[in-house]
Amino acid sequence: MPRTYPPTGGRWRPVRPLARDAERLLYEDTAVPGFRVRSWCLMCGRYSPEGVNADSARMWCLEHNRTTGHASYRVAETQYLVVAREVGEPGRCRCRRGEPEG
């Protein structure tokens, strides 16, 4: 049976880790499931709203070109992930902000 992991939103559900090492498990962040797509204009730095499919990001490029004439864009797909410790208490964040690591 898959491990149960508490997502950021507070609901518990069974999920399978995407990767692991000796002490940590990598999960998809269930508060932001799936992939998110965004376009950036490389000429002015403006960017599209974050969407769930590449078609909306590409359409933003065409609309932005129509209004600005800018011709160079970057489209990126992002997946949000969280790391949980497999055993024991959560570690401390090494960035010295004191946030739980896992």
N, C-alpha and C positions, 0 to 999 in steps of 0.2 A: 504494500500500500504506500502511496506517495506520502511524503511528510506534509504536515499541515503548517502553513506559514501565515503569520498575521500581516496582511498588507498594510500600507500606509493608511487606508481608509478605515481600518479597525475591524473589518469582517474577516473571519477565518474560513479558509477553504483549502482543500488539498491541491497542491501544485508540485510539479517535478522540477528539481534544480536544472538549470541550463548548463552549469559547469560546477566543478568543485575542486578543492585542494585538500590538504590534510585537516584543516580546521574550519574552512569556510565553504558556504554554498552560495551560488549565484542564481537569483530568481528574477523573472520578469516582475516589474512593479505592477501589481494588480490594480493600483489606483490609477494607472495610466497604461492600460493593456494595449498590446499590438504595437505597430510601428506608426510613427508620426512623420509627415513629410513637410518640408518648408523650402521655399525658393529665396535666394538672395540675389539682388542686383549687384554685380561686381563693380559697377560704375558709380553708384551713389550710396550703396549700403542699405537701402530699404529692403524689407523682407515681407514675404507673404504671411498671412495667418497660418498657423499650424493646422494641417489637415490630415486626414487618414488615407488619402490616396494621391498618387503622383499626378493624376490628371488635373486635379484642382491646382496643384503647384505649377504645372506647366501652363495652364490657362492664365494664371497670375502673371507669368513671364510675358505672355503675348499682350495682355492688357496693359502691363507696365510699359512695354515697348511702344504700344500705340499712343500712350500719353506722354512719354518722355523721349522716345527715340533710342533709349539705351539698348545695347545688343548683347551684353555679356552677363550670363547668369550662372548660378550654382544651385543645384537641387540636392538636398540631403535627406536621407531617411534616418530616423532616430528611434532607438528602442530604449526605454527607461528601465533600468535594472536596480536591484537592491542586493546587498550581501548580508547574509546571516551567519553567525557562528554556529557550527554544528553542535558543539558541546559547551557547557559552562555558561557563565555570565557574559553579557556583551562586553567587548573591549572598549577602550576609550579611544576617541578620535585622535589621531596623531597630528592633526593640524593645530592642536592646543586650544580648540574652542570648547572642549569638554562635552561634545555631543557623543552619544553612544555610537560605537562603530558598527555594531550588528543590530 
